[in-house]
């Protein structure tokens, strides 16, 4: 990896005040490498510059970031999404294929460029055909010179947790989606839990010091319980949002969520301690003999002393994240101007196991939805032009939007909204049934904000956000199997305002269009590529591909 910072200084003559801005550039070649993170099988994984685990992408609030990607995989397309970044004014760098860009073909290149205007704990990952469980994911850390918790910890640590598969995703996805091969629609079960893409991760603790531990779930499926033996955690951040302090014994983290916690070391180094990650086994429809659902790491106080035995925890006591309070105490937004009620379940469509929102399964269209929004003129406000199976919803600029998510499935699902952190207003108990409205007195006055939230089996959540970030934003389940089965929708936010804004990034758009043109893919027109009549969807994708992974 090549990373460098080019500093530009702006001097304010009166008062001699200086502002430091920086450009952080990463040049990444995507390559296949061999790795064995769980110690059980050497297999191909997707590396960066012939290295894996992948590097941590770091920047500071105010920085400009450039990530130049070259796809040298040879046999797969790719893209990169910077999970949790709002990409204000730079939706073209958000990453999901078919939503904001064409795929980066083998030997192709793509330059992601954006400014950092939010601190916190994030991650980056492929947003192409269920690819990231094959290794294309890593932490993304945004430092904050003005953190409200500055000076309250001595060191910073990063802890990632993942579920690890031995087979590669093209094979697993084809098997999962095929109703003939998988008539019950069961998700593939991972082989192992891993910390920091390894087993037996160690952190060196000094007695009396306090550590800021940034915990990132890069899982494709499993939610995980995490606990540190005889050490409490104090939550101060979730999904990039500072919280008021909340001390807990363990946390429950779904795929794609992040937590920032403070852990204070013991006062003596008379022994070492373990920490544990344990899958939520209720998410799995079977428990195969090969499954190792637990991973142990170690807090090392004295390297000369023995490692403790792995923790065994039968019951975890966790804190419900809906009760967290944002440190800035941002009040609940006013009543919604627009409410999207989305019910989801699973069906068999054309011999495939598919997921549906309001009876429509998401399918990538021939033209990325962003490019449709930019080329449709005044018709960009008509959801039809994006194709029926894009599940498009057009949001008015600066309106307050509620998403009511009703889960008609018997499992829990973590949902992620690109471009925003939503206010988390309500979550039902398991099997409570769909949301029926009524009194909102139970909605918190200062709701926590997240970009990824779990909806319980047979229950609902209510989410609220302001449509103040013009763009085309994906809303989807972050269980990667379910996303590839179509459990997604497209939020087309203030498209006419978006058209005006993107005039300032026309040079970047031309480069992005070239990515499409190089592969013979259309980059303007409606979902079917029709530039003459935007409501004529003849040729749009309305049926799942027979071989979804080619």
C-alpha positions, 0 to 999 in steps of 0.5 A: 500500500502507498499512503501519503499526505499532501498538506496545504496551509491556509494562513489567516493574516490577522491573528496568524491562525492556521488551518491544516488540510490534508489529502490522504491517498491510497493506491490499492491493487486488488490481488489474490493471496493465500491465507489461513486465518482460522488455522484450519484451511489455506484458501484464496482471499482477496488482498490489497497489494498482495497483502492480507489481512487488509490495511486499516484506512486512517484519516482525520476529520477535514481530510480529503481521501483518494483511494485509487483501485486497480482490479487485478483479480483477473476473474471477478469484478469489484467495488469498494464501499466506505461503510458509514461515511455519508459521502455528502456531495460525493455519492459517486464514491459510495461504491455499490454496483448498480446503485452508484457505479458500474463494476470495476472490471478485471484490469480496470481502475476506479478512483474514489474521492471524498472529504471526511466530515465525520469522526468515528469507527467505520469499515470499508468493504466490497459491494460487488456480488457478495464478495467481501466475505472472501476477504475484501474488507478492513477497518476505517478509522477517522480521528477526531481532534475535538473528541469529547472523550479526548484525554480520557484514554491512553491508547487506542486499539482496533478489534474486528470480528468476522465469520469465516467461510472455507468455500469461496463466495461464487460457489456458496452464493449459487448453492444458496440461491438455487431452490433445487440445491437449497429447498429450505433456503438455509444460509451457509453456516461459517466455519469459524469466528475470528478476531482481527482475521486470526485466532489468539489475538493479543492486546498488551495491557499496562496496569492502570491505563485506559484503552479505547477499543474500536470494535468492528463487525465485518461479518457476512452473517453472524451476530456476535456477543463480545465480553472481556473477562473481569473487565467492564466496557464503557460504550462511548460510540456506536456507528460513528456517533458519540454516546453518553457513557454506558458501562456494560459487561458484554455487547451484542454486535450484528454484521456491519455495526461498530462500537467504541468502548473504554476499558480500564486495565487492572491495577496489577499485572499478576495475571493475564485475561481472556476476551471472547467472541461468541456467535449468536447461534439462534441465527443458524438453522443448523449447527454443523459439526465443523462450526467453531462459534467461539474465538478467544483473544488475550489481554496480556499484562505479563508476557512471562505468565501463562495464558488463561483458559478460553472463556466459557459463557453460557448466558450473556447480559447485554445492553439494549442499544436503543437505550443509548443516548447520543452525547450531543443530545440531538432531539428527535426530529419532528413528525414524518413528512413521508413514511415508508412501510416496508414488509419483508419475507422470503419467496421462491421466484423462478427457481431461486430463493429470493427476498422481497420488500412489499412483494418486490425482489431487488435486482440490479438494473442495466443502468446504475440508479445514480446515472438514471437520476442524473440523466432523467431531467425532471423525470428523475422524481418519478420512481418508475424510471429506476425500474420496478425491481430497483425498489426505488423510493423518491424522497423530497429534499429536507423532508423528515422520513420514517422507515417502518420495517416489518419483519415477516421472517422468523430470523433477525436482520441487521439493516443498513442505510447508506448516506445517513445515520437514522434516529432509532425510535422503536424496536419491538420484541420478538414475534410482536407482529407488524407496527400498527402506529398509534401513540408515539409517546414511547419514542425517545426524546433524544434517540440514539443514531446508528447506520445499522440496526437489528430488527427482531424476528417477527417484529418491527423497527421504526427509523427516522432521518432527514433527507438532507443529503441528495443522492441515491442511497442503498437500504439493505439487509447486511446479511450478505446472503439476503442482500444477494437474494434481493432484500434491498431498496433504493432511496432516491433523495432529492434527485433534482437537487442532486443534478445541480450539485453534480455539475461540480463533479463532472470530471469525476463523473466522466471518469466513472462513465468510462468504467461503464463504457469500457465494459460496454455498459450503458451509463445514461437513460432509465433502468433499461438504458432507454434515453428517449422515453424514460417511462418505457422499461422494455428490457429492464431487469425484472427476473433473477439471472439463471446463474447469479454469479455467472 
